[in-house]
Amino acid sequence: MAKVVAGQNESFESLLKRFTKRVQQTGILSELRRREHYEKPSMKRKRKRAAKRRSVARAMRRY
């Protein structure tokens, strides 16, 4: 759970901005969207293979 402590004389807008940034950094929303619907094990493997292919291609472009 993302937690943000309000500083003295801190506006609600800046507090909300810090909270949303913290939520994005921890990946809570992406995890929520991923768990929203059931994913078959075959689709999970397919997604992981595609991610691996993308990362390898990205690494190959650097060299």
PyMOL Python script that loads the backbone (N, CA, C, O; Angstrom):
from pymol import cmd

cmd.read_pdbstr("""\
ATOM      1  N   MET A   1       0.842  -1.176   0.000  1.00  0.00           N
ATOM      2  CA  MET A   1       0.000   0.000   0.000  1.00  0.00           C
ATOM      3  C   MET A   1       0.886   1.238   0.000  1.00  0.00           C
ATOM      4  O   MET A   1       1.792   1.362   0.824  1.00  0.00           O
ATOM      5  N   ALA A   2       0.624   2.139  -0.914  1.00  0.00           N
ATOM      6  CA  ALA A   2       1.380   3.387  -0.996  1.00  0.00           C
ATOM      7  C   ALA A   2       0.920   4.322   0.115  1.00  0.00           C
ATOM      8  O   ALA A   2      -0.274   4.472   0.376  1.00  0.00           O
ATOM      9  N   LYS A   3       1.889   4.938   0.753  1.00  0.00           N
ATOM     10  CA  LYS A   3       1.578   5.806   1.877  1.00  0.00           C
ATOM     11  C   LYS A   3       2.347   7.098   1.732  1.00  0.00           C
ATOM     12  O   LYS A   3       3.541   7.087   1.432  1.00  0.00           O
ATOM     13  N   VAL A   4       1.653   8.239   1.947  1.00  0.00           N
ATOM     14  CA  VAL A   4       2.279   9.544   1.850  1.00  0.00           C
ATOM     15  C   VAL A   4       1.899  10.335   3.091  1.00  0.00           C
ATOM     16  O   VAL A   4       0.722  10.411   3.444  1.00  0.00           O
ATOM     17  N   VAL A   5       2.882  10.922   3.750  1.00  0.00           N
ATOM     18  CA  VAL A   5       2.629  11.724   4.944  1.00  0.00           C
ATOM     19  C   VAL A   5       2.622  13.190   4.545  1.00  0.00           C
ATOM     20  O   VAL A   5       3.524  13.663   3.853  1.00  0.00           O
ATOM     21  N   ALA A   6       1.597  13.899   4.988  1.00  0.00           N
ATOM     22  CA  ALA A   6       1.459  15.315   4.653  1.00  0.00           C
ATOM     23  C   ALA A   6       2.458  16.142   5.438  1.00  0.00           C
ATOM     24  O   ALA A   6       2.596  15.993   6.653  1.00  0.00           O
ATOM     25  N   GLY A   7       3.150  17.013   4.729  1.00  0.00           N
ATOM     26  CA  GLY A   7       4.074  17.925   5.384  1.00  0.00           C
ATOM     27  C   GLY A   7       3.328  19.128   5.929  1.00  0.00           C
ATOM     28  O   GLY A   7       2.153  19.340   5.626  1.00  0.00           O
ATOM     29  N   GLN A   8       4.023  19.909   6.734  1.00  0.00           N
ATOM     30  CA  GLN A   8       3.398  21.098   7.318  1.00  0.00           C
ATOM     31  C   GLN A   8       3.163  22.129   6.220  1.00  0.00           C
ATOM     32  O   GLN A   8       4.056  22.408   5.420  1.00  0.00           O
ATOM     33  N   ASN A   9       1.962  22.691   6.186  1.00  0.00           N
ATOM     34  CA  ASN A   9       1.553  23.698   5.185  1.00  0.00           C
ATOM     35  C   ASN A   9       1.641  23.167   3.757  1.00  0.00           C
ATOM     36  O   ASN A   9       1.885  23.942   2.833  1.00  0.00           O
ATOM     37  N   GLU A  10       1.451  21.877   3.557  1.00  0.00           N
ATOM     38  CA  GLU A  10       1.475  21.299   2.215  1.00  0.00           C
ATOM     39  C   GLU A  10       0.062  21.275   1.649  1.00  0.00           C
ATOM     40  O   GLU A  10      -0.879  20.875   2.335  1.00  0.00           O
ATOM     41  N   SER A  11      -0.083  21.696   0.417  1.00  0.00           N
ATOM     42  CA  SER A  11      -1.410  21.746  -0.188  1.00  0.00           C
ATOM     43  C   SER A  11      -1.877  20.348  -0.561  1.00  0.00           C
ATOM     44  O   SER A  11      -1.072  19.432  -0.725  1.00  0.00           O
ATOM     45  N   PHE A  12      -3.178  20.201  -0.691  1.00  0.00           N
ATOM     46  CA  PHE A  12      -3.758  18.915  -1.049  1.00  0.00           C
ATOM     47  C   PHE A  12      -3.319  18.496  -2.444  1.00  0.00           C
ATOM     48  O   PHE A  12      -3.101  17.311  -2.696  1.00  0.00           O
ATOM     49  N   GLU A  13      -3.188  19.459  -3.351  1.00  0.00           N
ATOM     50  CA  GLU A  13      -2.790  19.152  -4.728  1.00  0.00           C
ATOM     51  C   GLU A  13      -1.393  18.537  -4.777  1.00  0.00           C
ATOM     52  O   GLU A  13      -1.172  17.551  -5.481  1.00  0.00           O
ATOM     53  N   SER A  14      -0.456  19.111  -4.037  1.00  0.00           N
ATOM     54  CA  SER A  14       0.904  18.569  -4.050  1.00  0.00           C
ATOM     55  C   SER A  14       0.954  17.206  -3.368  1.00  0.00           C
ATOM     56  O   SER A  14       1.726  16.335  -3.770  1.00  0.00           O
ATOM     57  N   LEU A  15       0.136  17.022  -2.344  1.00  0.00           N
ATOM     58  CA  LEU A  15       0.053  15.731  -1.666  1.00  0.00           C
ATOM     59  C   LEU A  15      -0.504  14.660  -2.607  1.00  0.00           C
ATOM     60  O   LEU A  15       0.001  13.539  -2.657  1.00  0.00           O
ATOM     61  N   LEU A  16      -1.546  15.021  -3.346  1.00  0.00           N
ATOM     62  CA  LEU A  16      -2.141  14.100  -4.311  1.00  0.00           C
ATOM     63  C   LEU A  16      -1.153  13.761  -5.425  1.00  0.00           C
ATOM     64  O   LEU A  16      -1.084  12.620  -5.879  1.00  0.00           O
ATOM     65  N   LYS A  17      -0.397  14.751  -5.853  1.00  0.00           N
ATOM     66  CA  LYS A  17       0.599  14.537  -6.902  1.00  0.00           C
ATOM     67  C   LYS A  17       1.686  13.565  -6.431  1.00  0.00           C
ATOM     68  O   LYS A  17       2.093  12.678  -7.181  1.00  0.00           O
ATOM     69  N   ARG A  18       2.151  13.730  -5.200  1.00  0.00           N
ATOM     70  CA  ARG A  18       3.146  12.813  -4.647  1.00  0.00           C
ATOM     71  C   ARG A  18       2.591  11.405  -4.506  1.00  0.00           C
ATOM     72  O   ARG A  18       3.289  10.424  -4.763  1.00  0.00           O
ATOM     73  N   PHE A  19       1.321  11.310  -4.093  1.00  0.00           N
ATOM     74  CA  PHE A  19       0.694  10.001  -3.927  1.00  0.00           C
ATOM     75  C   PHE A  19       0.573   9.277  -5.256  1.00  0.00           C
ATOM     76  O   PHE A  19       0.906   8.095  -5.345  1.00  0.00           O
ATOM     77  N   THR A  20       0.098   9.968  -6.300  1.00  0.00           N
ATOM     78  CA  THR A  20      -0.044   9.319  -7.606  1.00  0.00           C
ATOM     79  C   THR A  20       1.314   8.887  -8.154  1.00  0.00           C
ATOM     80  O   THR A  20       1.424   7.838  -8.789  1.00  0.00           O
ATOM     81  N   LYS A  21       2.338   9.687  -7.913  1.00  0.00           N
ATOM     82  CA  LYS A  21       3.685   9.327  -8.360  1.00  0.00           C
ATOM     83  C   LYS A  21       4.163   8.072  -7.636  1.00  0.00           C
ATOM     84  O   LYS A  21       4.762   7.192  -8.253  1.00  0.00           O
ATOM     85  N   ARG A  22       3.905   7.985  -6.343  1.00  0.00           N
ATOM     86  CA  ARG A  22       4.308   6.825  -5.553  1.00  0.00           C
ATOM     87  C   ARG A  22       3.565   5.575  -6.017  1.00  0.00           C
ATOM     88  O   ARG A  22       4.148   4.494  -6.096  1.00  0.00           O
ATOM     89  N   VAL A  23       2.279   5.727  -6.322  1.00  0.00           N
ATOM     90  CA  VAL A  23       1.480   4.588  -6.797  1.00  0.00           C
ATOM     91  C   VAL A  23       2.018   4.086  -8.129  1.00  0.00           C
ATOM     92  O   VAL A  23       2.097   2.878  -8.351  1.00  0.00           O
ATOM     93  N   GLN A  24       2.386   5.002  -9.013  1.00  0.00           N
ATOM     94  CA  GLN A  24       2.940   4.593 -10.306  1.00  0.00           C
ATOM     95  C   GLN A  24       4.284   3.895 -10.139  1.00  0.00           C
ATOM     96  O   GLN A  24       4.555   2.905 -10.819  1.00  0.00           O
ATOM     97  N   GLN A  25       5.127   4.398  -9.246  1.00  0.00           N
ATOM     98  CA  GLN A  25       6.445   3.807  -9.037  1.00  0.00           C
ATOM     99  C   GLN A  25       6.347   2.397  -8.480  1.00  0.00           C
ATOM    100  O   GLN A  25       7.134   1.527  -8.853  1.00  0.00           O
ATOM    101  N   THR A  26       5.391   2.162  -7.594  1.00  0.00           N
ATOM    102  CA  THR A  26       5.262   0.834  -7.008  1.00  0.00           C
ATOM    103  C   THR A  26       4.555  -0.136  -7.936  1.00  0.00           C
ATOM    104  O   THR A  26       4.626  -1.345  -7.719  1.00  0.00           O
ATOM    105  N   GLY A  27       3.872   0.358  -8.972  1.00  0.00           N
ATOM    106  CA  GLY A  27       3.229  -0.510  -9.947  1.00  0.00           C
ATOM    107  C   GLY A  27       1.903  -1.092  -9.485  1.00  0.00           C
ATOM    108  O   GLY A  27       1.493  -2.154  -9.954  1.00  0.00           O
ATOM    109  N   ILE A  28       1.238  -0.416  -8.582  1.00  0.00           N
ATOM    110  CA  ILE A  28      -0.028  -0.909  -8.038  1.00  0.00           C
ATOM    111  C   ILE A  28      -1.109  -0.945  -9.114  1.00  0.00           C
ATOM    112  O   ILE A  28      -1.833  -1.935  -9.227  1.00  0.00           O
ATOM    113  N   LEU A  29      -1.227   0.113  -9.901  1.00  0.00           N
ATOM    114  CA  LEU A  29      -2.285   0.170 -10.916  1.00  0.00           C
ATOM    115  C   LEU A  29      -2.066  -0.850 -12.026  1.00  0.00           C
ATOM    116  O   LEU A  29      -3.018  -1.476 -12.491  1.00  0.00           O
ATOM    117  N   SER A  30      -0.823  -1.019 -12.450  1.00  0.00           N
ATOM    118  CA  SER A  30      -0.561  -2.000 -13.505  1.00  0.00           C
ATOM    119  C   SER A  30      -0.854  -3.408 -13.001  1.00  0.00           C
ATOM    120  O   SER A  30      -1.362  -4.244 -13.748  1.00  0.00           O
ATOM    121  N   GLU A  31      -0.537  -3.672 -11.739  1.00  0.00           N
ATOM    122  CA  GLU A  31      -0.838  -4.977 -11.148  1.00  0.00           C
ATOM    123  C   GLU A  31      -2.342  -5.188 -11.062  1.00  0.00           C
ATOM    124  O   GLU A  31      -2.835  -6.287 -11.316  1.00  0.00           O
ATOM    125  N   LEU A  32      -3.060  -4.151 -10.707  1.00  0.00           N
ATOM    126  CA  LEU A  32      -4.518  -4.233 -10.613  1.00  0.00           C
ATOM    127  C   LEU A  32      -5.137  -4.537 -11.975  1.00  0.00           C
ATOM    128  O   LEU A  32      -6.020  -5.388 -12.084  1.00  0.00           O
ATOM    129  N   ARG A  33      -4.675  -3.845 -13.004  1.00  0.00           N
ATOM    130  CA  ARG A  33      -5.202  -4.082 -14.350  1.00  0.00           C
ATOM    131  C   ARG A  33      -4.871  -5.492 -14.831  1.00  0.00           C
ATOM    132  O   ARG A  33      -5.671  -6.123 -15.522  1.00  0.00           O
ATOM    133  N   ARG A  34      -3.687  -5.980 -14.461  1.00  0.00           N
ATOM    134  CA  ARG A  34      -3.283  -7.319 -14.878  1.00  0.00           C
ATOM    135  C   ARG A  34      -4.137  -8.382 -14.194  1.00  0.00           C
ATOM    136  O   ARG A  34      -4.429  -9.413 -14.800  1.00  0.00           O
ATOM    137  N   ARG A  35      -4.538  -8.157 -12.966  1.00  0.00           N
ATOM    138  CA  ARG A  35      -5.326  -9.131 -12.216  1.00  0.00           C
ATOM    139  C   ARG A  35      -6.827  -8.959 -12.392  1.00  0.00           C
ATOM    140  O   ARG A  35      -7.609  -9.714 -11.813  1.00  0.00           O
ATOM    141  N   GLU A  36      -7.231  -7.990 -13.171  1.00  0.00           N
ATOM    142  CA  GLU A  36      -8.657  -7.699 -13.322  1.00  0.00           C
ATOM    143  C   GLU A  36      -9.426  -8.870 -13.929  1.00  0.00           C
ATOM    144  O   GLU A  36     -10.561  -9.137 -13.533  1.00  0.00           O
ATOM    145  N   HIS A  37      -8.823  -9.563 -14.878  1.00  0.00           N
ATOM    146  CA  HIS A  37      -9.459 -10.699 -15.540  1.00  0.00           C
ATOM    147  C   HIS A  37      -8.533 -11.902 -15.457  1.00  0.00           C
ATOM    148  O   HIS A  37      -7.314 -11.761 -15.363  1.00  0.00           O
ATOM    149  N   TYR A  38      -9.127 -13.078 -15.494  1.00  0.00           N
ATOM    150  CA  TYR A  38      -8.333 -14.301 -15.455  1.00  0.00           C
ATOM    151  C   TYR A  38      -7.529 -14.437 -16.737  1.00  0.00           C
ATOM    152  O   TYR A  38      -8.036 -14.198 -17.832  1.00  0.00           O
ATOM    153  N   GLU A  39      -6.276 -14.822 -16.586  1.00  0.00           N
ATOM    154  CA  GLU A  39      -5.416 -15.038 -17.734  1.00  0.00           C
ATOM    155  C   GLU A  39      -5.008 -16.508 -17.772  1.00  0.00           C
ATOM    156  O   GLU A  39      -4.453 -17.034 -16.807  1.00  0.00           O
ATOM    157  N   LYS A  40      -5.285 -17.155 -18.884  1.00  0.00           N
ATOM    158  CA  LYS A  40      -4.942 -18.572 -19.013  1.00  0.00           C
ATOM    159  C   LYS A  40      -3.426 -18.728 -18.934  1.00  0.00           C
ATOM    160  O   LYS A  40      -2.684 -17.838 -19.350  1.00  0.00           O
ATOM    161  N   PRO A  41      -2.965 -19.863 -18.399  1.00  0.00           N
ATOM    162  CA  PRO A  41      -1.522 -20.088 -18.308  1.00  0.00           C
ATOM    163  C   PRO A  41      -0.813 -20.018 -19.659  1.00  0.00           C
ATOM    164  O   PRO A  41       0.328 -19.562 -19.736  1.00  0.00           O
ATOM    165  N   SER A  42      -1.478 -20.464 -20.717  1.00  0.00           N
ATOM    166  CA  SER A  42      -0.852 -20.397 -22.045  1.00  0.00           C
ATOM    167  C   SER A  42      -0.668 -18.946 -22.479  1.00  0.00           C
ATOM    168  O   SER A  42       0.346 -18.606 -23.088  1.00  0.00           O
ATOM    169  N   MET A  43      -1.639 -18.091 -22.173  1.00  0.00           N
ATOM    170  CA  MET A  43      -1.524 -16.677 -22.533  1.00  0.00           C
ATOM    171  C   MET A  43      -0.456 -15.990 -21.695  1.00  0.00           C
ATOM    172  O   MET A  43       0.231 -15.084 -22.168  1.00  0.00           O
ATOM    173  N   LYS A  44      -0.321 -16.426 -20.447  1.00  0.00           N
ATOM    174  CA  LYS A  44       0.705 -15.870 -19.565  1.00  0.00           C
ATOM    175  C   LYS A  44       2.096 -16.182 -20.116  1.00  0.00           C
ATOM    176  O   LYS A  44       2.971 -15.317 -20.145  1.00  0.00           O
ATOM    177  N   ARG A  45       2.286 -17.438 -20.556  1.00  0.00           N
ATOM    178  CA  ARG A  45       3.575 -17.822 -21.139  1.00  0.00           C
ATOM    179  C   ARG A  45       3.844 -17.040 -22.416  1.00  0.00           C
ATOM    180  O   ARG A  45       4.969 -16.599 -22.655  1.00  0.00           O
ATOM    181  N   LYS A  46       2.818 -16.868 -23.230  1.00  0.00           N
ATOM    182  CA  LYS A  46       2.952 -16.134 -24.486  1.00  0.00           C
ATOM    183  C   LYS A  46       3.353 -14.685 -24.229  1.00  0.00           C
ATOM    184  O   LYS A  46       4.206 -14.135 -24.926  1.00  0.00           O
ATOM    185  N   ARG A  47       2.729 -14.069 -23.222  1.00  0.00           N
ATOM    186  CA  ARG A  47       3.041 -12.683 -22.872  1.00  0.00           C
ATOM    187  C   ARG A  47       4.473 -12.563 -22.370  1.00  0.00           C
ATOM    188  O   ARG A  47       5.177 -11.616 -22.720  1.00  0.00           O
ATOM    189  N   LYS A  48       4.909 -13.520 -21.546  1.00  0.00           N
ATOM    190  CA  LYS A  48       6.276 -13.483 -21.028  1.00  0.00           C
ATOM    191  C   LYS A  48       7.303 -13.675 -22.130  1.00  0.00           C
ATOM    192  O   LYS A  48       8.348 -13.024 -22.134  1.00  0.00           O
ATOM    193  N   ARG A  49       7.003 -14.582 -23.079  1.00  0.00           N
ATOM    194  CA  ARG A  49       7.929 -14.791 -24.203  1.00  0.00           C
ATOM    195  C   ARG A  49       8.049 -13.528 -25.043  1.00  0.00           C
ATOM    196  O   ARG A  49       9.144 -13.167 -25.473  1.00  0.00           O
ATOM    197  N   ALA A  50       6.930 -12.855 -25.277  1.00  0.00           N
ATOM    198  CA  ALA A  50       6.952 -11.624 -26.069  1.00  0.00           C
ATOM    199  C   ALA A  50       7.754 -10.544 -25.354  1.00  0.00           C
ATOM    200  O   ALA A  50       8.498  -9.800 -25.993  1.00  0.00           O
ATOM    201  N   ALA A  51       7.610 -10.451 -24.042  1.00  0.00           N
ATOM    202  CA  ALA A  51       8.363  -9.456 -23.279  1.00  0.00           C
ATOM    203  C   ALA A  51       9.858  -9.756 -23.342  1.00  0.00           C
ATOM    204  O   ALA A  51      10.677  -8.845 -23.464  1.00  0.00           O
ATOM    205  N   LYS A  52      10.198 -11.017 -23.261  1.00  0.00           N
ATOM    206  CA  LYS A  52      11.604 -11.409 -23.352  1.00  0.00           C
ATOM    207  C   LYS A  52      12.170 -11.054 -24.721  1.00  0.00           C
ATOM    208  O   LYS A  52      13.286 -10.544 -24.824  1.00  0.00           O
ATOM    209  N   ARG A  53      11.386 -11.328 -25.787  1.00  0.00           N
ATOM    210  CA  ARG A  53      11.825 -10.986 -27.135  1.00  0.00           C
ATOM    211  C   ARG A  53      12.061  -9.481 -27.276  1.00  0.00           C
ATOM    212  O   ARG A  53      13.042  -9.052 -27.884  1.00  0.00           O
ATOM    213  N   ARG A  54      11.158  -8.693 -26.712  1.00  0.00           N
ATOM    214  CA  ARG A  54      11.316  -7.231 -26.776  1.00  0.00           C
ATOM    215  C   ARG A  54      12.567  -6.770 -26.048  1.00  0.00           C
ATOM    216  O   ARG A  54      13.289  -5.905 -26.545  1.00  0.00           O
ATOM    217  N   SER A  55      12.834  -7.336 -24.875  1.00  0.00           N
ATOM    218  CA  SER A  55      14.010  -6.913 -24.115  1.00  0.00           C
ATOM    219  C   SER A  55      15.302  -7.313 -24.827  1.00  0.00           C
ATOM    220  O   SER A  55      16.275  -6.558 -24.819  1.00  0.00           O
ATOM    221  N   VAL A  56      15.313  -8.489 -25.439  1.00  0.00           N
ATOM    222  CA  VAL A  56      16.500  -8.927 -26.185  1.00  0.00           C
ATOM    223  C   VAL A  56      16.713  -8.030 -27.399  1.00  0.00           C
ATOM    224  O   VAL A  56      17.844  -7.640 -27.691  1.00  0.00           O
ATOM    225  N   ALA A  57      15.642  -7.703 -28.104  1.00  0.00           N
ATOM    226  CA  ALA A  57      15.755  -6.831 -29.276  1.00  0.00           C
ATOM    227  C   ALA A  57      16.248  -5.445 -28.871  1.00  0.00           C
ATOM    228  O   ALA A  57      17.041  -4.830 -29.584  1.00  0.00           O
ATOM    229  N   ARG A  58      15.778  -4.961 -27.732  1.00  0.00           N
ATOM    230  CA  ARG A  58      16.198  -3.647 -27.248  1.00  0.00           C
ATOM    231  C   ARG A  58      17.690  -3.676 -26.899  1.00  0.00           C
ATOM    232  O   ARG A  58      18.418  -2.723 -27.176  1.00  0.00           O
ATOM    233  N   ALA A  59      18.134  -4.774 -26.291  1.00  0.00           N
ATOM    234  CA  ALA A  59      19.550  -4.903 -25.937  1.00  0.00           C
ATOM    235  C   ALA A  59      20.415  -5.007 -27.177  1.00  0.00           C
ATOM    236  O   ALA A  59      21.524  -4.473 -27.202  1.00  0.00           O
ATOM    237  N   MET A  60      19.928  -5.687 -28.212  1.00  0.00           N
ATOM    238  CA  MET A  60      20.694  -5.829 -29.445  1.00  0.00           C
ATOM    239  C   MET A  60      20.822  -4.505 -30.186  1.00  0.00           C
ATOM    240  O   MET A  60      21.822  -4.271 -30.864  1.00  0.00           O
ATOM    241  N   ARG A  61      19.827  -3.645 -30.067  1.00  0.00           N
ATOM    242  CA  ARG A  61      19.886  -2.344 -30.748  1.00  0.00           C
ATOM    243  C   ARG A  61      20.954  -1.443 -30.142  1.00  0.00           C
ATOM    244  O   ARG A  61      21.500  -0.580 -30.829  1.00  0.00           O
ATOM    245  N   ARG A  62      21.252  -1.635 -28.873  1.00  0.00           N
ATOM    246  CA  ARG A  62      22.258  -0.798 -28.208  1.00  0.00           C
ATOM    247  C   ARG A  62      23.652  -1.053 -28.754  1.00  0.00           C
ATOM    248  O   ARG A  62      24.478  -0.140 -28.763  1.00  0.00           O
ATOM    249  N   TYR A  63      23.938  -2.265 -29.210  1.00  0.00           N
ATOM    250  CA  TYR A  63      25.285  -2.612 -29.656  1.00  0.00           C
ATOM    251  C   TYR A  63      25.448  -2.559 -31.136  1.00  0.00           C
ATOM    252  O   TYR A  63      26.534  -2.829 -31.648  1.00  0.00           O
TER     253      TYR A  63
END
""", "prot")
cmd.dss("prot")
cmd.show_as("cartoon", "prot")
cmd.util.cbc("prot")
cmd.orient("prot")
